[in-house]
Amino acid sequence: MILEGLVSLPLSIKEVANALWKKALNGEIRVEDVEKILADLRRSDAIKFESQNRYLISAFKIAVKNKVTVYDALFIELSKHLKAELVTSDSKQAKIAEKEGVKAIVV
C-alpha cells in the first residue's frame, strides 16, 4: 500500500522528468513549475530509491520472456523482490507484472 512508503528506482525520476518535459513543450505546465517539482523530488525523502544494478539480470530475463522493455521489467522485478504492489499507468506492464506474480495497480 502506498501509505506504507514508496520504493522506486532512480530511473523513475528520469521518467517523471520526461513526462513533464512533454507537458512543458505542449504548454500544459510552466517550465518554472517543472523545475520546482524536479527539485522537490530530488530532495524528498518520501521515496526510497533502490539501485537497479541488483535487478538488471533478472529484469532482462523478464523483458525477453515477455517482449517488454528492460525499463518496464526493472520495475516489475523490483516489486517482485520487495513483495510489493506495482503502481503503474501502463496496462501492458501491469498485465506482465501479474503474469510474473506481482500485484499491479493501474492508475
C-alpha distances in whole Angstrom, upper triangle without the diagonal:
4,6,6,8,9,11,14,17,20,21,18,20,23,22,21,24,26,24,25,29,29,28,31,33,33,34,30,29,32,32,32,28,27,29,27,23,24,25,22,20,22,23,19,17,14,13,14,17,18,21,21,25,23,22,25,27,24,23,26,27,24,25,29,28,26,28,25,25,25,22,20,20,19,16,16,17,15,12,14,15,12,11,8,7,10,9,13,16,18,19,21,18,16,19,20,16,16,20,19,17,13,11,11,10,13,13
4,5,6,6,9,12,15,18,19,16,17,20,19,18,21,23,21,22,25,26,25,28,30,30,30,27,26,28,28,28,25,23,25,23,20,20,22,19,16,19,19,16,14,11,10,12,15,16,20,20,24,23,22,24,27,25,23,26,27,24,25,29,29,26,28,25,25,24,21,19,20,19,15,16,18,15,13,16,17,13,13,10,9,10,9,12,15,17,19,21,18,16,20,21,17,18,22,21,19,15,13,12,11,13,12
4,5,8,11,14,18,20,22,19,20,23,22,20,23,26,24,24,28,29,28,30,33,32,32,29,27,29,30,29,26,25,26,24,21,22,22,19,17,20,19,16,14,10,11,13,16,18,22,23,26,25,24,27,30,28,26,30,31,28,29,33,32,30,32,29,28,27,25,23,24,22,19,20,21,18,16,19,19,16,15,12,12,14,13,16,18,21,22,25,22,20,23,24,21,21,25,24,22,18,16,16,14,16,15
4,7,10,13,17,19,21,19,20,23,23,21,24,27,25,26,29,31,30,32,35,35,35,32,30,32,32,31,28,27,27,25,22,23,23,20,18,20,19,16,13,10,11,12,15,16,20,21,24,23,22,25,28,26,25,28,29,27,28,32,31,30,31,28,28,27,24,23,23,21,18,19,19,16,14,17,17,13,13,10,11,13,13,17,20,22,23,25,23,21,24,24,20,21,24,23,21,17,16,16,15,18,18
4,7,10,14,16,18,15,16,20,19,18,21,24,23,23,26,28,27,29,32,32,32,29,27,29,29,28,25,24,24,22,19,19,20,17,15,16,16,12,10,7,7,8,11,13,17,18,21,21,20,23,26,24,23,26,28,25,26,30,30,28,30,27,26,24,22,21,21,19,16,17,18,14,13,16,16,12,13,11,11,13,12,16,19,21,23,24,21,20,23,23,20,21,24,22,21,17,16,16,15,18,17
4,7,10,12,14,12,13,16,16,15,18,20,19,20,23,25,24,26,29,29,30,27,25,27,26,26,23,21,22,20,17,17,18,15,12,14,15,11,10,7,5,6,9,11,14,15,19,18,17,20,23,21,20,23,25,22,23,27,27,26,27,23,22,21,18,17,18,16,12,14,15,12,11,14,14,11,13,10,10,10,10,13,16,18,20,22,18,17,21,21,18,19,22,21,20,16,15,14,14,16,15
4,7,10,12,10,12,15,15,15,18,20,19,21,23,25,25,27,29,30,31,28,26,28,27,27,24,22,22,21,18,17,18,16,13,14,15,12,10,9,6,5,6,7,11,12,15,14,14,16,19,18,17,20,22,20,21,24,25,23,25,21,20,18,16,15,15,13,10,12,12,9,9,12,11,9,11,9,10,10,11,13,16,18,20,21,17,17,20,19,16,19,21,19,18,15,15,14,15,17,17
4,7,8,7,9,12,12,12,15,16,17,18,20,22,23,24,26,27,28,26,25,26,25,25,23,20,21,20,17,15,17,16,12,13,15,13,12,11,7,6,5,6,9,9,13,13,12,14,17,16,14,17,20,18,18,22,23,21,22,19,17,15,12,12,13,10,7,10,11,8,9,12,12,11,13,11,11,10,10,12,15,16,18,19,15,16,19,18,15,18,20,18,18,15,16,14,15,16,16
4,5,6,8,10,10,12,14,15,16,18,19,21,22,24,25,27,28,26,25,26,24,25,23,20,20,20,18,15,17,17,13,13,15,14,13,13,9,8,5,5,6,6,10,11,10,11,15,15,13,15,18,17,17,20,21,20,21,17,15,13,10,11,12,8,7,11,11,8,10,13,13,12,15,14,14,12,13,13,16,16,19,19,16,17,20,18,16,19,21,19,20,17,18,17,17,18,18
4,5,6,7,9,10,12,13,15,16,17,20,21,22,24,25,26,25,23,24,22,22,21,18,17,18,16,13,14,14,11,10,13,13,13,13,10,9,6,7,7,8,11,13,13,13,17,18,15,17,20,19,19,22,24,23,23,19,16,14,11,13,14,11,11,14,14,12,14,17,16,16,19,17,18,15,16,16,18,18,22,22,18,20,23,21,20,23,25,22,23,20,21,20,20,21,20
4,5,5,6,9,10,11,13,14,15,17,19,20,21,23,25,23,22,23,21,22,21,17,17,19,16,13,15,16,12,12,16,15,16,16,12,12,9,10,9,8,11,14,13,12,16,17,14,15,19,17,16,20,22,20,20,16,13,11,8,10,12,9,9,13,14,12,14,17,17,17,20,18,18,15,15,14,16,16,19,19,16,18,21,19,18,21,23,21,22,20,21,19,19,19,19
4,5,5,6,8,10,11,12,14,16,17,18,20,21,23,21,19,21,19,20,18,15,16,17,14,11,14,14,10,11,14,14,14,14,10,11,9,11,12,11,14,16,15,15,19,18,15,17,20,19,17,21,23,21,20,17,14,13,9,10,13,10,9,13,14,12,13,17,17,17,19,16,16,13,12,11,13,14,17,17,14,16,19,18,17,20,22,21,22,18,19,17,17,16,16
4,5,5,6,9,10,11,12,14,15,16,18,20,21,19,17,18,16,17,15,12,12,13,11,8,11,11,8,8,12,11,13,13,10,12,10,12,13,13,16,18,18,18,21,22,19,21,24,22,21,24,26,24,24,20,17,16,13,14,16,14,13,16,18,15,17,20,20,20,22,19,19,16,15,14,15,16,20,21,18,20,23,22,21,24,26,24,25,22,22,20,19,19,18
4,5,5,6,9,10,10,12,14,15,16,18,20,19,17,18,16,17,16,13,13,15,12,10,12,14,11,11,15,15,17,17,14,15,13,14,14,13,16,19,18,17,21,22,18,20,23,22,20,23,25,23,22,19,15,15,11,13,16,14,13,17,18,17,19,22,22,22,24,22,21,18,17,15,16,16,20,20,18,20,23,22,21,25,26,25,26,23,24,21,21,20,19
4,5,5,6,9,10,11,13,14,15,17,19,17,16,18,16,18,17,13,14,16,13,11,15,15,12,13,17,16,18,17,15,16,14,16,16,14,18,20,18,18,21,21,18,19,22,20,18,21,23,21,20,16,14,14,10,11,14,13,12,15,17,16,17,20,21,21,23,20,19,16,14,12,12,13,16,17,15,17,20,19,19,22,24,23,24,21,21,19,18,17,16
4,5,5,6,8,10,11,12,14,16,17,15,13,15,14,15,13,10,12,13,10,8,12,12,10,11,15,14,16,15,13,16,14,17,17,17,20,22,21,21,24,24,21,22,25,23,21,25,26,24,23,19,17,17,13,14,17,16,14,17,19,18,19,22,23,22,24,21,19,16,14,12,12,14,17,19,17,18,22,21,20,23,26,25,26,22,22,19,18,16,15
4,6,5,6,9,10,10,12,14,15,14,12,13,11,13,12,8,9,11,9,7,11,12,10,11,15,15,18,17,16,18,16,18,19,18,21,24,22,22,26,26,23,24,27,25,23,27,29,26,25,21,19,19,15,16,20,18,17,20,22,21,22,25,26,25,27,24,23,20,18,16,16,17,21,21,20,22,25,25,24,27,29,28,29,26,26,23,22,20,18
4,5,5,6,9,10,11,13,14,14,13,14,12,15,14,10,12,15,12,11,14,16,14,15,18,19,21,20,18,20,18,20,20,19,22,24,23,22,25,25,22,23,26,24,22,25,27,25,23,19,17,17,14,15,19,18,17,20,22,21,22,25,26,26,28,25,24,20,18,16,15,15,19,20,18,21,23,23,23,26,28,27,29,26,26,23,22,20,18
4,5,5,7,9,10,11,13,11,11,13,12,15,13,10,13,15,12,11,15,16,14,16,19,19,21,20,18,21,19,21,22,21,24,26,24,23,27,27,23,24,27,25,22,26,27,24,23,19,17,18,15,15,19,19,17,20,22,21,22,25,27,26,27,24,22,19,16,14,12,13,17,18,17,19,22,22,22,25,27,27,28,25,24,21,19,17,15
4,5,5,6,9,10,10,9,8,9,9,11,10,6,10,11,9,9,13,14,13,15,18,18,21,20,18,21,20,23,23,23,26,28,27,26,30,30,26,27,30,28,26,29,31,28,27,23,21,22,18,19,22,21,20,23,25,24,24,28,29,28,29,26,24,21,19,16,15,17,20,22,21,22,25,26,25,28,30,30,31,28,27,24,22,19,17
4,5,5,6,9,10,10,9,10,8,11,11,8,10,13,12,11,14,16,15,16,19,20,23,22,21,23,22,24,24,24,26,29,28,27,30,30,27,28,31,29,26,29,31,29,27,24,21,22,19,20,23,23,22,25,27,26,27,30,31,30,32,29,27,24,21,19,17,19,22,23,22,24,27,27,27,30,32,32,33,30,30,26,25,22,20
4,5,5,6,9,9,9,11,11,14,13,11,14,16,14,14,18,19,18,19,23,23,26,25,23,26,24,26,26,25,28,31,29,28,31,31,27,28,31,29,26,29,31,28,26,23,20,22,19,19,23,23,22,25,27,27,27,30,32,31,32,29,27,24,21,18,16,17,20,21,21,23,26,26,26,29,31,31,33,30,29,26,24,21,19
4,5,5,6,5,6,9,9,12,11,9,13,15,13,14,17,18,17,19,22,22,25,24,23,26,25,27,28,27,30,32,31,30,33,33,29,30,33,31,28,31,33,30,28,25,23,25,21,21,25,25,23,26,29,28,28,31,33,32,33,30,27,24,21,19,16,18,21,23,22,24,27,28,28,30,32,32,34,30,29,26,24,21,18
4,5,5,6,5,6,6,10,9,8,11,13,12,13,16,17,17,19,22,22,26,25,24,27,26,28,29,28,31,34,32,31,35,35,31,32,35,33,31,34,36,33,31,28,25,27,23,24,28,27,26,29,31,30,30,34,35,34,35,32,30,27,24,22,20,21,25,26,26,27,30,31,31,33,35,35,37,33,33,29,27,24,22
4,5,8,8,9,9,13,13,11,14,16,16,16,19,21,20,22,25,25,29,28,27,29,28,30,30,29,32,35,33,32,35,36,32,32,35,33,31,33,35,33,30,27,25,27,24,25,28,28,27,30,32,31,32,35,36,36,37,34,32,29,26,23,21,22,25,26,26,28,31,31,32,34,36,36,38,35,34,31,29,26,24
4,6,8,10,11,14,14,13,16,18,17,18,21,22,22,24,27,27,30,29,28,31,30,32,32,31,34,37,35,34,37,37,33,34,36,34,31,34,36,33,31,28,26,28,25,25,29,29,28,30,33,32,33,36,37,37,38,34,32,29,26,23,20,21,24,26,26,28,30,31,31,34,36,36,38,35,34,30,28,25,22
4,6,7,9,12,12,12,15,16,16,17,20,21,22,24,26,26,30,28,28,31,30,33,34,33,36,38,37,36,39,39,35,36,39,37,34,37,39,36,34,31,29,31,27,28,31,31,30,32,35,34,34,37,39,38,39,36,33,30,27,25,22,24,27,28,28,30,32,34,34,36,38,38,40,36,35,32,29,26,23
4,7,10,12,11,11,14,15,14,16,19,19,20,22,24,24,27,26,26,29,28,31,32,31,35,37,35,35,38,38,34,35,38,35,33,36,37,34,33,29,28,29,26,26,30,29,27,30,33,32,31,35,36,35,36,33,30,27,24,22,19,21,24,26,26,27,30,31,31,33,36,36,37,34,32,29,26,23,20
4,7,9,7,7,11,12,11,13,16,16,17,19,21,21,24,23,23,27,26,29,30,30,33,36,34,34,37,37,33,35,38,35,33,36,38,35,34,30,28,29,26,26,30,29,27,30,32,31,31,34,36,34,35,32,30,27,24,22,20,22,25,27,27,28,31,32,32,34,36,36,37,34,32,29,26,24,21
4,5,5,7,9,10,11,13,14,16,17,19,20,21,25,24,24,27,27,30,31,31,34,37,35,35,39,39,35,37,40,37,35,39,40,38,36,33,30,31,28,28,32,31,29,32,34,33,33,37,37,36,38,34,32,30,26,25,23,25,29,30,30,31,34,35,34,37,39,39,40,36,35,32,29,27,24
4,5,5,6,9,10,11,12,14,15,17,19,20,23,23,23,26,25,28,29,29,32,34,34,33,37,37,34,35,38,36,34,37,39,37,35,32,29,29,26,27,30,29,28,31,33,31,32,36,36,35,37,34,32,29,27,25,23,25,29,30,29,31,34,34,34,37,39,38,39,36,35,32,30,28,25
4,5,5,6,9,10,11,12,14,15,17,18,22,22,23,25,25,28,29,30,33,35,35,34,38,39,35,37,40,38,36,39,41,39,38,34,31,32,28,29,32,31,29,32,34,32,33,37,37,35,37,34,33,30,27,26,25,28,31,33,31,33,36,36,35,38,41,40,41,37,36,33,31,29,26
4,5,5,6,9,10,11,12,14,16,16,20,19,20,23,23,27,28,28,32,34,33,33,37,37,34,35,38,36,35,38,40,37,36,32,30,30,26,27,30,29,27,30,32,30,30,34,35,33,35,31,30,27,24,23,22,25,28,30,29,30,33,34,33,35,38,37,38,34,33,30,28,26,23
4,5,5,6,8,10,11,12,14,15,19,18,18,21,21,24,25,25,28,31,30,30,33,33,30,32,35,33,31,34,36,34,33,29,26,27,23,24,27,25,24,27,29,27,28,31,32,30,32,29,28,25,22,21,20,22,26,27,26,27,31,31,30,33,35,34,35,32,31,28,26,24,21
4,6,5,6,9,10,11,12,14,18,18,18,21,20,24,24,25,28,30,30,30,33,34,31,32,36,34,32,36,38,36,34,31,28,28,24,25,28,26,25,28,30,28,29,32,32,31,33,30,29,27,24,23,23,25,29,30,28,30,33,33,32,35,37,36,37,33,33,30,28,27,24
4,5,5,6,9,10,11,12,16,16,17,20,20,23,25,26,29,31,30,31,35,35,32,34,37,35,34,37,39,37,36,32,30,29,25,26,29,27,25,29,30,28,28,32,32,30,32,29,28,26,24,23,23,26,29,31,29,30,34,34,32,35,38,36,37,33,32,30,28,27,24
4,5,5,6,9,10,10,14,14,14,17,17,21,22,23,26,28,28,28,32,32,29,31,34,32,31,34,36,33,33,29,27,26,22,23,26,24,22,25,27,24,25,29,29,27,29,26,25,23,20,19,19,22,26,27,25,26,30,30,29,31,34,33,33,29,29,26,24,23,20
4,5,5,6,9,10,13,14,13,16,15,18,19,20,23,26,25,25,29,30,27,28,32,30,29,32,34,32,31,27,25,24,20,21,24,22,20,24,25,23,24,27,27,26,28,25,24,22,20,19,20,22,25,27,25,26,29,29,28,31,33,32,32,29,28,26,24,23,21
4,5,5,6,9,12,13,14,16,16,19,20,22,25,27,27,27,31,32,29,31,34,33,31,35,37,35,34,30,28,27,23,24,27,24,23,26,27,25,26,29,29,27,30,27,27,25,23,22,23,25,29,30,28,29,32,32,30,33,36,34,35,31,31,28,27,26,24
4,5,5,6,10,10,11,14,15,18,20,22,25,27,27,28,31,31,29,31,34,32,32,35,37,35,34,31,28,27,23,24,27,24,22,25,27,24,24,28,28,25,28,25,24,23,21,21,22,25,28,30,27,28,31,31,29,32,35,33,33,29,29,27,25,25,22
4,5,5,8,9,8,11,11,15,17,18,21,23,23,24,28,28,25,27,30,29,28,31,33,31,31,27,25,23,20,21,23,20,18,22,23,20,21,24,24,22,24,21,21,19,18,18,19,21,25,26,24,24,28,28,26,28,31,29,30,26,26,23,22,22,20
4,6,8,10,10,11,11,14,15,17,20,22,22,23,27,27,25,27,30,29,28,32,33,32,32,28,25,24,20,21,23,20,19,23,23,20,22,25,24,23,25,23,23,21,20,20,22,24,27,28,25,26,30,29,27,30,33,31,31,28,28,26,25,25,23
4,7,9,10,11,12,16,17,20,22,24,24,26,29,30,28,30,33,32,31,35,36,35,35,31,28,27,23,25,26,23,22,25,25,22,23,27,26,24,26,24,24,23,22,23,24,26,30,31,28,29,32,32,29,32,35,33,33,29,29,27,26,27,25
4,5,7,9,11,15,17,19,22,23,23,25,29,29,27,29,32,30,30,34,35,33,34,30,28,26,23,23,25,22,20,23,24,20,21,24,24,21,24,21,21,20,19,20,22,25,28,29,26,26,30,30,27,30,32,31,30,27,26,25,23,24,22
4,5,7,9,13,16,18,21,21,22,24,28,27,26,29,31,29,30,33,34,33,34,30,28,26,23,23,24,21,19,22,22,19,19,23,21,19,21,19,20,20,19,21,23,25,28,29,26,26,30,29,26,29,31,29,29,25,25,24,23,24,23
4,7,10,13,16,18,22,22,22,24,27,27,25,28,30,28,29,32,33,31,32,29,27,25,22,22,23,20,18,20,21,17,17,21,20,17,19,16,17,17,16,18,20,23,25,27,24,23,27,27,24,26,29,27,26,23,22,21,20,21,19
4,6,10,13,15,18,18,18,20,24,23,21,24,26,25,25,29,29,28,29,25,23,22,18,18,20,17,14,17,18,14,14,18,17,14,17,14,15,14,14,15,18,20,23,24,21,21,24,24,21,23,26,24,24,20,20,18,18,19,18
4,7,10,12,15,15,16,18,21,21,19,23,25,23,24,28,28,27,28,25,23,21,18,18,19,15,14,16,16,12,13,16,15,12,15,13,15,15,15,17,20,22,24,25,21,21,25,24,21,23,26,23,23,19,20,19,19,21,20
4,7,9,12,13,13,15,18,18,17,20,22,21,21,25,26,25,26,22,20,18,15,16,16,13,12,15,14,11,12,15,14,12,16,14,16,15,15,17,19,21,23,24,20,21,24,22,20,23,25,22,22,19,20,19,20,21,21
4,6,9,9,10,12,15,15,14,17,19,18,19,22,24,23,24,21,19,16,14,15,15,11,10,13,12,8,11,13,11,10,14,13,15,14,16,17,20,21,23,23,19,20,23,21,18,21,23,20,20,18,19,19,20,22,22
4,5,7,8,10,13,14,13,15,18,18,18,21,23,23,23,20,18,15,13,15,14,10,11,14,12,10,13,15,12,13,16,16,18,17,18,19,22,22,25,24,20,22,24,22,20,23,24,21,22,19,21,21,23,24,24
4,6,5,6,10,11,9,11,14,14,14,17,19,19,19,17,14,11,10,12,11,7,9,11,10,8,12,13,12,13,16,16,17,15,17,18,20,20,22,21,17,19,21,19,17,21,21,18,20,18,20,19,21,22,23
4,5,5,8,10,10,11,14,15,15,17,19,20,20,18,16,12,12,14,13,10,12,14,11,11,14,15,13,15,18,19,20,19,21,21,24,23,25,24,20,22,24,21,19,23,23,20,21,20,23,22,25,26,27
4,6,8,9,9,11,13,14,15,18,19,20,21,19,17,13,14,15,13,10,12,13,10,9,13,13,10,12,15,17,19,18,20,21,24,23,25,24,20,22,23,20,18,21,21,18,19,18,21,21,24,25,27
4,6,6,6,8,10,11,12,14,15,16,17,15,14,10,11,12,9,6,9,10,6,7,10,10,9,11,14,15,16,15,18,18,21,20,22,20,17,18,20,16,15,18,18,14,16,15,18,18,21,22,24
4,6,5,6,9,10,10,12,14,15,15,14,12,8,9,11,9,7,10,11,9,10,13,13,12,15,17,18,19,17,20,19,22,20,22,20,17,19,20,17,16,19,19,16,18,17,20,20,23,23,25
4,5,5,6,9,10,11,12,14,15,14,13,10,12,13,10,9,13,13,10,12,15,14,13,16,18,19,21,19,22,22,24,22,23,21,18,20,21,17,16,19,18,15,18,18,21,21,24,25,28
4,5,5,6,9,10,11,12,14,13,13,10,12,12,9,8,11,10,7,10,12,10,10,14,15,17,18,16,20,20,22,20,21,19,16,17,18,14,13,16,15,12,14,14,18,18,22,23,25
4,5,5,6,9,10,10,11,10,9,6,8,8,5,5,8,8,6,9,11,10,11,14,15,16,16,14,17,16,19,17,18,16,13,15,15,12,11,15,14,11,14,13,16,16,19,20,22
4,5,5,6,9,10,10,9,8,6,9,10,7,8,11,11,9,12,15,14,14,18,19,19,20,18,20,19,21,18,20,17,14,17,17,13,14,17,16,13,16,16,20,19,22,23,25
4,5,5,6,8,10,10,11,9,12,12,8,10,13,11,10,13,15,13,14,18,18,20,20,18,21,20,22,20,20,17,15,17,16,13,13,16,14,11,15,15,19,19,22,23,26
4,6,5,6,8,8,9,8,11,9,6,9,11,8,8,12,13,11,13,16,16,17,17,15,18,17,19,16,16,13,11,13,13,9,9,12,10,8,12,12,16,16,19,19,22
4,6,5,5,5,6,5,9,8,6,9,11,10,10,13,15,14,16,18,19,19,19,16,18,16,18,15,15,12,10,13,13,9,11,14,12,11,15,15,17,17,19,19,22
4,6,5,7,8,8,12,11,9,12,15,13,13,17,18,17,18,21,22,22,22,19,22,20,21,18,18,15,13,16,15,12,14,16,14,13,17,17,20,20,23,23,25
4,6,8,11,11,14,13,10,13,15,13,13,17,17,16,18,21,20,21,21,19,21,20,21,18,17,14,13,15,13,10,12,14,11,10,14,15,18,18,22,22,25
4,5,9,10,13,11,9,13,14,11,13,16,16,15,18,20,20,20,19,17,19,17,18,14,14,10,10,12,10,7,10,12,9,9,13,14,16,16,19,18,22
4,7,9,12,10,10,13,15,13,15,18,18,18,20,23,23,22,21,18,20,18,18,14,14,10,10,13,12,9,12,15,13,13,17,17,19,18,20,20,22
4,7,8,7,7,10,11,11,12,15,16,16,18,20,21,20,19,15,17,14,15,11,12,9,8,11,11,8,11,14,13,12,16,15,17,16,18,17,19
4,5,5,6,9,10,11,12,14,16,16,18,20,21,20,19,16,17,14,15,12,14,11,9,13,14,11,13,16,15,15,18,17,19,17,19,18,20
4,5,5,6,9,10,10,12,14,15,16,18,19,19,18,15,17,15,17,14,16,13,11,14,15,12,13,17,16,14,17,16,19,17,20,19,21
4,5,5,7,9,10,11,13,15,16,17,19,18,17,14,14,13,14,12,15,13,10,13,15,13,13,17,17,15,18,16,18,16,18,17,18
4,5,6,7,9,10,11,13,15,16,17,15,14,11,12,10,11,9,11,10,6,10,12,9,9,13,14,13,15,13,15,13,14,14,16
4,5,5,6,8,10,10,12,14,15,14,14,11,13,12,14,12,13,11,8,10,12,9,8,12,12,10,13,11,14,13,15,16,18
4,5,5,6,9,10,10,12,14,13,14,11,13,13,15,14,16,14,11,13,15,12,11,14,15,12,14,13,15,14,16,17,19
4,5,5,6,9,10,11,12,11,10,7,9,9,12,12,14,13,9,10,13,11,9,13,14,12,13,10,12,11,13,14,15
4,5,5,6,9,10,10,10,9,7,10,10,13,12,13,12,8,8,10,8,6,9,10,8,9,7,10,9,12,13,16
4,5,5,6,9,10,10,11,10,13,13,17,15,16,15,11,12,14,11,8,11,12,9,10,9,12,12,15,17,19
4,5,5,6,8,8,10,9,12,13,16,16,17,17,13,13,16,13,11,13,15,12,12,10,12,12,15,17,18
4,5,5,6,5,6,6,9,11,15,15,16,16,12,11,14,12,9,11,13,10,10,7,9,9,12,14,16
4,6,5,7,8,9,12,14,18,17,17,16,13,12,14,12,8,10,11,8,7,6,9,10,14,16,19
4,6,8,11,11,15,17,20,20,20,20,16,16,17,15,12,14,15,11,11,9,12,14,17,19,22
4,5,9,10,13,16,20,20,21,21,17,16,18,17,13,15,16,13,12,10,12,13,15,18,20
4,7,9,13,16,19,19,20,20,17,15,16,15,12,12,14,12,9,7,9,11,14,17,19
4,6,9,13,16,17,17,18,15,13,15,15,11,12,15,13,11,7,7,9,11,14,16
4,6,10,13,14,14,15,12,10,13,13,9,10,13,12,10,6,5,5,7,10,12
4,6,10,10,11,12,9,8,11,11,8,9,12,11,11,7,6,5,6,8,10
4,7,9,10,12,10,8,12,13,10,12,15,15,14,10,9,6,5,6,7
4,5,7,10,7,7,11,12,10,12,15,15,15,12,11,7,6,5,6
4,6,9,8,8,11,13,12,14,17,17,18,15,14,10,8,5,5
4,6,5,6,9,10,11,12,14,15,17,14,14,10,10,7,8
4,5,5,6,9,10,11,12,14,15,13,12,9,9,6,9
4,5,5,6,9,10,11,12,14,13,13,11,12,10,13
4,5,5,6,9,10,10,12,11,11,9,10,9,12
4,5,5,6,9,10,11,9,8,5,7,7,10
4,5,5,6,9,10,9,9,8,10,10,13
4,5,5,6,9,9,10,9,12,12,16
4,5,5,6,5,7,6,10,11,14
4,5,5,5,6,6,10,11,15
4,5,7,9,10,13,15,18
4,6,9,10,14,16,19
4,7,9,13,15,19
4,6,10,13,16
4,7,10,13
4,6,10
4,6
4
